[in-house]
Amino acid sequence: MKAYVFPGQGAQFTGMGLDLYEKSPLAKEYFEKANSILGFSITDIMFQGTAEQLKETKVTQPAIFLHSVILAKVLGDSFQPEMVAGHSLGELSALVANGVLSFEDGLTLVSKRALAMQKACEIAPSTMAAVLGLEDTIVEETCAEIDGVVVAANYNCPGQLVISGETSAVEKACAALTAKGAKRALLLPVGGAFHSPMMEPAREELAAAIEATQFSTPSCPVYQNVTATAITNPAEIKKNLMIQLTAPVKWTQSVQQMIADGATEFIEVGPGNVLQGLVKKIDRAAVTSSAIF
């Protein structure tokens, strides 16, 4: 069974999507539609912008979404997913790819998500840190012992967990985790504490937008970040997406469940190959590749 996986924030690069735009009239049509929906020329920034411009939240998230979704669209009949999953932002790409959301609604939600997260980041100093080489339970227990807000946010692969919360609490957690034997516990260059209680204002704002959006029955199950299980009920998909911003990304558990449910090949759709690397660390025997137009 083919599992298609969609990357999240951090996968962007200058020039992303330009080959699709130049080679495919269908891709060009979707990119131009995106410029119109967003109200600015995101293609100019994607194709010729600097790394700094691409890092702006209002650009990064739509750019990665567009690269992934438009690539899936131009693959045509060769794109036949039997299961999909996306890492954080990538879940919205996955939901367009399997027919739950229209292209227009997906892009609108991604844009609202990015702006809501940016606003939440400005409320209080917050950050994230990568913790390498410790059991998940040790990281979880240590975070629970720290004064202030700090939680496990991204279960990326065994031995790699990202924590998230108030800057001071994350710094204290890093020191405590290093003392407990972490190979590394380093702050990440991010704008705020994603997938933590610090994103509650963004969750509320995005939930209202999700509530007002039409969700259709998917063509195949989506393994959602919040549950790490196969979901096909549109109402359930909607509910899980609403709480995703303040809940952890259970990527390790999602991939393990996909394999248990019969996934034999993982195909990454979008910029970069980060997810392929994570899948290999979760299961060395897994077959991985990039979707190519």
Disulfide bonds with the S-S distance in Angstrom:
none
